[in-house]
Amino acid sequence: MSVLDILAYPDEQLKQLSVTVDQIDKDIQRFLRDLEETRLAGPGAVGIAAPQVGVLQRVAIVDVSNMKKPCDNHGHMIMINPEITQWDGMVMGREGCLSVPDFTGNVIRAESIVLNYMDELGEKHEITSTGFEARAIQHELDHLDGLLFLDRLVSRRTDLFRRKIYK
């Protein structure tokens, strides 16, 4: 396993659409292990998507179970070909990103989503997610469509903030 290089804004690869994963084989499973190791190496990262490391496949990982503030969640999710089929409510919240390391911003997202995806074994799942987990999933799925949280800021003038550095 290895930690992969994370692409940073304004790298043009971050703006490209990802393609569907046709087959779950040893290569994709190896990549998933590397992607997870990369996520864990990031500062407090709860999610990562394949395009962030230059791989344009519809793959993302989200795990909010270790957050300081407990929230309802489905644990560690490896999502292959994820698709949001329903969403409800809208709520604004602060987001950051491994690919935009110096800033955070206010983004409006659905409060509740229904998500279909396959896991690393090819098993299909349908879940309902709410709150912070739903936000994290939507954030990572945006990467698969070539979007960053910067593209969804409420206002670039008033809702983009320099990231605080904690020691």
N, C-alpha and C positions, 0 to 999 in steps of 0.2 A: 504494500500500500504506500501511497505517497500523497503529499500535499501538493495540490495543483496551483498554478498561478491564477489569480483572480483578475479578470479584466476590469479596468476602471473607466468610468465616464471621463471623456467622451468617446471611448473606443467604439467604432462603427459596428463591430460585431454584436454589440449589445442591442442594436436596433433591428436585428434580423429576426425573421420568423423561424421557429424550430419545426422540425419535421417529426412525424409520428414514428415511434419505435415499432418496427414490424416484427421483431423477434427478440425474445429475451434469452440470451445465450451467455456463455462464460465471459465474453468481452464486455457486455453491458453490466454484468454482475461485478466484474473487476472495476469498471468505471464507477459504479455505485459505491463501492468501498472507498475508492479514492475521493469521490465527491463528499462522502460523509467525513472522511478524515480532514478534508479541506474545510468543511463547515465547522468542525470541532476546533480547528486551529484559529478560526476567526474570533474576534473579540465579542463574546456574547451572542454569537449568531444562532438564531432559532431556525433559519432556513437558508437554502441555497438552491439554485437552479442551474442546469447544465450550461446554458448560454453564458453564465458568469465565468466559466472556465474555458470558453471558446468552443463548446460542443453544442451544436445546434440540433439537439434532440429534445423531445417533450418529456423531460425527466426533472423532478424536483424532490427535495427532502424538506420536511417541516417537523420540528419537535419543540413544543412549547412547555413540555412537562417539567422542566427545571427552572421555570421562571420564579423570580423572587415572590411575586404576587401570584398565588395559586389561581388557576383558571380551569374551566372544563376543557378537556382535551382528549384526543385519541392516541396520545403517546407519540412514539417515533413512527412517522409515516414516510415511506418511500413511494413516490407517486409516479407511475409511468402512464403517459397519455391521459393526464387528468383533464376533466371537463366539469365545469360548474353548470348544472342543469337548472337550478333555481336559486334565487336570491331574494332577500326580504330586508326591509329597513335600510336606513343609511345613517352612518355615524362618522364623525371626524376623529382622527387620531394621529399621533405623531409616529413617523416611520423613519428608519434608517436603513442603510444597505451596505453590504460588503463592497459593492461596486461604486458606491458614492461615499467614500470613507470620511469625508470632512464635513458632511452636512446631514441634517435631519429635516423633516418637513411635515406639515399637516396635510393629510389626504383623506378624502371621503371614500368610504368603502361600505359594502353591504354588511349589515350586522349579523345576518344569518345566511348560510349557503348550503346547498345540497351538492355534493361532489361525487363523481364517479371516477375511479382510477384502477389501475392494476398495480399490484405490488411486485417485488423483485422475483417472486415465484410464478408470476402470471395470473395470480388469483384476482378476481374482480371484487371491488368494494364499492359500496354506496354509503356515504356518511352524511349526517347533518352536523354542521360545525357553526359555532357562534363565537362572538366576542373576539378576543385577541387571536385565538387559533384561526378563526375565519379570516381575519385581517392578514395574518402571516401567509395563509394559503393563497389568498388573492394576490398578494405582493409577489410571491414566487411564480404564480401562473402568468402574471404580467410579463415576467422575464421571457417566458416561452413565446410570447407574442411581440417581442421586441420593444417592450415598454419598461420604463423605470418609474420610480415614485415621483421623480421630477416632472414627468409628463402628466401627473395627476394632482399636482399641488393645487390647493384651493386658490392661492395667489403667490406668484413668484416674489412679489414685493413684500408681503407681510407674513408668509407662511414657510419660508426657507430659513433655517437657522444653522449657524456653525455648531458642529458637534462639540459637546463638552468633553474634555479630557479628564478622566478620573485616574487618580494615582493610588 
